[in-house]
Amino acid sequence: MSMTCGICGYQVDKRCLMIKHQRRVHLKEKNYTCHICNANLFGSSDLKKHLVRHNPVKMYECAHCQKKYPRRSTLVQYLMIHTGNKRKVCPICDQRFVQKASLNYHMTKYHPESC
């Protein structure tokens, strides 16, 4: 069952994801705080990802531009930028994106009238 956000049109398949979306995007709820730098984060998974930045065990480096990432999966996802694997397309201006989240951000920022 697909659900659509009444504010921006974002679509998800699960109610819990819609609640998470609305809290993050529209209510700007940040309920986790980093004990090292006091950064406010949206959830426990964001806090875990953030904490890796303070003490990375291993860094994975992009062979194209030398950017470093604490997780291999993050590097693999980032590499799509260099390989041209941008399958998400803005229906208004045809700009292409690797991630759906990037397309959603673009739509909200540059085409708010369509949301």
Stockholm file with secondary structure:
# STOCKHOLM 1.0

chainA/1-115         MSMTCGICGYQVDKRCLMIKHQRRVHLKEKNYTCHICNANLFGSSDLKKHLVRHNPVKMYECAHCQKKYPRRSTLVQYLMIHTGNKRKVCPICDQRFVQKASLNYHMTKYHPESC
#=GR chainA/1-115 SS CCEECTTTCCEESSHHHHHHHIIIIISCCCCEECTTTCCEESSHHHHHHHHHHHSCSCCEECTTTCCEESSHHHHHHHHHHHHTCCCEECTTTCCEESSHHHHHHHHHHHCGGGC
#=GC SS_cons         CCEECTTTCCEESSHHHHHHHIIIIISCCCCEECTTTCCEESSHHHHHHHHHHHSCSCCEECTTTCCEESSHHHHHHHHHHHHTCCCEECTTTCCEESSHHHHHHHHHHHCGGGC
//
